[in-house]
Amino acid sequence: MADSDGFKYKGDFRIFENVDELATGLVDYIAEISEMSVKERGFFSIALSGGSLISFMGKLCEAPYNKTVDWGKWHIFWVDERVVAKNHVDSNYKLAKEVLLSKVPILPSHVYSINDNVSAEEAASEYEFVLRQLVKTRTVNVSESNDCPKFDLILLGMGPDGHIASLFPWHASLDLKDDWVTYITDSPKPPPERITFTLPVINSASNVAVAVSGAAKAVAVKLVIDGYCKESTEFATALPARKVQPSDGQLVWFLDNEAASKLDSVASQPPPV
């Protein structure tokens, strides 16, 4: 749907009956992008966010994916990470290791977690340095329109406030143009210290998938996609998720019925085959 200023939110939308079907649809998509990337480049660079998104990926440990995915070609990054110890309950790395990394034959040297022994500022700087080295070797591709890394796939969730990664509404980090990775020490959600990809990096990816479930996020989904919601006084333009618009890549939303329940623009679409 187009806003009054002419802005039209672009993306493909896949709506599923429930969370289990959403998870199956998402891992089918991940496996498809993985296969395509390995055939084209010899690598698959994927960046993960945290939360329920990682839980969905647990299905990759099951048949047929555990046998058909070329795990040795995967290079795994984090779109955002809490600056805590890797064994801390809030660590995105810890969740990913428990759900996926410890159960499939991904090479340890292909898993790029942050340095959790330094400050948030230093962790962000070091992580960007690692990315720049991998872009030089084309383990991570480079965008045709800027010098940003072009990940084969970036996976995002979304909070009820419309935040993605660790980019929150009205935060100064949304305006960064030149940094690839930044840090925050004032996250509205604990823990306060985090590192996160910036919007230019997210929007340079070849493919971006946003997976959202639950009625608690239905208002935010409608604000992002339709641009308005009578149940909310929030400004859609302030929601970070609405700023996810890949410049040269594809954007796909994976929604369960509850998350999509308030939508006008996609509510009439049939479920994916």
C-alpha positions in Angstrom: 0.0 0.0 0.0 1.3 3.5 -0.9 1.4 6.2 1.8 0.2 9.8 1.2 3.8 10.7 0.3 3.9 8.1 -2.4 6.1 5.6 -0.5 5.1 2.0 -1.3 6.5 -0.8 0.8 8.0 -3.4 -1.3 8.4 -7.1 -0.4 6.9 -10.5 -0.9 4.7 -12.0 1.8 4.2 -15.6 2.8 1.4 -16.2 5.3 1.2 -19.5 7.2 -1.5 -21.1 9.2 0.6 -21.5 12.3 4.2 -21.2 13.7 5.2 -24.7 12.7 4.2 -24.2 9.1 6.0 -20.8 9.1 9.2 -22.5 10.4 9.0 -25.2 7.7 8.5 -22.5 5.0 11.4 -20.5 6.3 13.9 -23.4 6.4 12.8 -24.4 2.9 13.7 -20.9 1.8 17.0 -20.9 3.6 18.0 -24.3 2.0 17.0 -22.9 -1.4 19.1 -19.8 -1.1 22.0 -21.9 0.3 22.0 -24.2 -2.6 21.8 -21.3 -5.1 24.6 -19.4 -3.4 27.0 -22.4 -3.3 26.4 -23.1 -7.0 27.0 -19.5 -8.0 29.9 -18.5 -5.6 31.1 -21.6 -3.8 30.1 -20.1 -0.4 26.9 -19.2 1.5 27.1 -16.2 3.8 24.2 -16.0 6.2 23.7 -13.5 9.0 21.4 -14.3 11.9 19.5 -12.3 14.4 18.3 -13.8 17.7 15.0 -14.7 19.4 12.4 -17.0 18.0 14.0 -16.8 14.6 16.8 -19.2 15.8 14.2 -21.6 17.2 12.6 -21.8 13.7 16.0 -22.8 12.3 16.1 -25.9 14.5 14.2 -27.6 11.7 17.4 -27.5 9.6 18.8 -30.2 11.9 16.0 -32.6 10.7 15.6 -34.6 7.5 16.1 -33.8 4.6 18.0 -30.6 5.4 20.6 -32.2 7.7 21.7 -34.4 4.7 21.1 -32.2 1.7 22.5 -28.8 2.9 26.2 -28.3 2.0 27.1 -27.3 5.6 30.9 -27.0 4.8 30.2 -24.0 2.6 28.2 -22.1 5.2 29.7 -18.9 6.8 27.7 -17.7 9.7 27.5 -14.2 11.1 25.4 -12.3 13.5 23.3 -9.3 12.4 23.3 -8.2 16.0 24.6 -9.6 19.3 24.3 -8.8 23.0 27.7 -8.0 24.4 27.7 -10.7 27.0 29.7 -13.9 27.5 29.0 -16.6 25.0 27.6 -18.9 27.7 25.3 -16.2 29.0 21.5 -16.8 28.7 21.1 -13.6 26.6 23.8 -14.5 24.1 22.5 -15.0 20.5 25.5 -17.2 19.9 24.6 -19.5 22.8 21.1 -20.0 21.4 22.3 -20.6 17.9 24.9 -23.1 19.1 22.3 -25.0 21.2 19.7 -25.1 18.4 21.8 -25.5 15.3 25.6 -25.1 15.3 26.2 -28.0 17.6 24.0 -30.4 15.6 25.2 -29.9 12.0 28.7 -30.1 10.5 29.4 -26.4 10.1 33.1 -25.7 10.3 34.0 -23.9 13.5 36.3 -21.5 11.5 33.2 -20.5 9.5 31.3 -19.2 12.6 32.1 -15.5 13.2 31.0 -14.6 16.7 31.9 -11.3 18.4 34.8 -10.9 20.9 32.9 -10.9 24.2 36.0 -9.9 26.2 36.0 -6.2 25.2 33.7 -3.2 25.3 30.7 -2.9 23.0 32.5 -0.2 21.0 35.6 -2.4 20.6 33.5 -5.5 19.7 31.7 -3.6 16.9 35.0 -2.3 15.5 36.6 -5.7 15.6 33.6 -7.3 13.9 33.6 -4.7 11.1 37.3 -5.4 10.6 36.6 -9.1 10.2 33.9 -8.4 7.7 36.2 -6.1 5.7 38.8 -8.9 5.4 36.2 -11.4 4.2 34.8 -9.0 1.7 38.3 -8.7 0.3 38.5 -12.4 -0.3 34.8 -12.4 -1.5 33.8 -15.0 1.1 31.2 -12.3 1.6 30.2 -10.7 -1.6 30.3 -6.9 -2.2 27.4 -4.7 -3.2 27.4 -3.4 -6.8 26.0 0.0 -5.7 28.3 0.7 -2.6 31.2 -0.9 -0.8 29.0 -2.7 1.8 29.1 -6.4 2.2 26.4 -8.2 0.3 25.4 -11.2 2.3 23.6 -14.0 0.5 20.9 -14.0 3.2 20.2 -11.9 6.2 17.5 -13.3 8.6 15.6 -10.9 10.8 12.9 -11.0 13.4 10.9 -8.0 14.5 9.8 -6.7 17.9 6.3 -5.4 18.8 7.9 -1.9 18.6 9.0 -2.5 15.0 12.7 -2.9 15.9 14.9 -5.2 13.8 18.4 -6.4 14.8 19.4 -4.0 17.5 18.1 -1.0 15.6 15.3 0.7 17.7 12.8 3.4 16.8 14.1 6.9 17.0 17.6 5.8 17.8 20.6 7.7 16.3 22.0 4.4 14.9 19.3 4.4 12.3 21.0 7.4 10.6 24.4 5.9 10.2 25.6 5.7 6.6 29.3 4.8 6.5 29.6 2.3 9.4 29.0 -1.4 8.7 28.7 -2.4 12.3 27.8 -0.1 15.2 27.2 -0.5 18.9 24.7 0.8 21.5 24.9 1.0 25.2 21.3 2.1 25.8 19.1 -0.7 24.4 15.5 -0.3 25.4 15.5 -4.0 26.0 18.1 -5.6 28.3 20.9 -6.2 28.1 21.8 -2.6 27.2 25.1 -3.2 25.4 24.9 -4.6 21.9 26.5 -4.6 18.4 24.4 -4.4 15.3 24.7 -4.2 11.5 23.6 -0.8 10.2 20.8 -0.3 7.7 23.1 0.1 4.7 24.5 -3.4 5.3 21.1 -4.9 5.8 19.8 -3.2 2.7 22.8 -4.4 0.6 22.0 -8.1 1.1 21.0 -10.3 -1.9 18.1 -11.7 0.2 16.5 -10.5 3.4 13.9 -12.6 5.2 11.8 -11.2 8.1 10.1 -13.9 10.2 7.3 -12.8 12.6 4.7 -14.7 14.6 2.1 -13.9 17.2 -0.8 -11.5 17.7 1.4 -9.2 19.9 3.2 -8.1 16.7 0.2 -7.7 14.4 -0.1 -3.9 14.9 3.6 -3.5 14.1 3.4 -5.7 11.0 0.4 -3.6 9.8 2.3 -0.3 10.5 5.3 -1.5 8.6 3.6 -3.1 5.6 0.4 -1.0 5.2 1.8 2.2 6.7 -1.0 2.8 9.2 -3.0 1.1 11.9 -6.1 2.5 13.6 -5.2 0.7 16.8 -1.9 2.7 17.1 -0.7 6.3 17.3 2.8 5.3 16.3 4.4 6.8 13.2 5.1 4.0 10.7 8.0 5.9 9.3 9.8 5.6 12.7 9.7 1.9 12.7 13.1 0.4 11.8 11.5 -2.6 10.1 9.9 -0.2 7.6 13.4 1.0 6.6 14.3 -2.5 5.5 14.2 -2.2 1.7 17.1 -4.0 -0.1 18.5 -1.8 -2.8 19.3 -4.7 -5.3 18.0 -7.7 -3.4 14.9 -9.5 -2.5 12.8 -9.1 0.7 10.4 -11.8 1.9 8.2 -11.7 5.0 7.2 -14.9 6.7 4.1 -14.4 8.8 1.8 -16.7 10.7 -1.9 -15.9 10.6 -1.9 -14.1 14.0 0.9 -11.7 13.0 -0.8 -11.0 9.6 -4.3 -10.7 11.1 -4.6 -6.9 10.8 -3.2 -6.6 7.2 -5.2 -5.1 4.3 -2.7 -5.4 1.5 -1.8 -9.1 1.8 -4.7 -10.6 3.7 -6.4 -11.8 0.5 -3.4 -13.7 -0.7 -3.6 -17.4 -0.7 -1.1 -19.4 1.4 2.1 -20.5 -0.2 2.0 -23.8 -2.1 
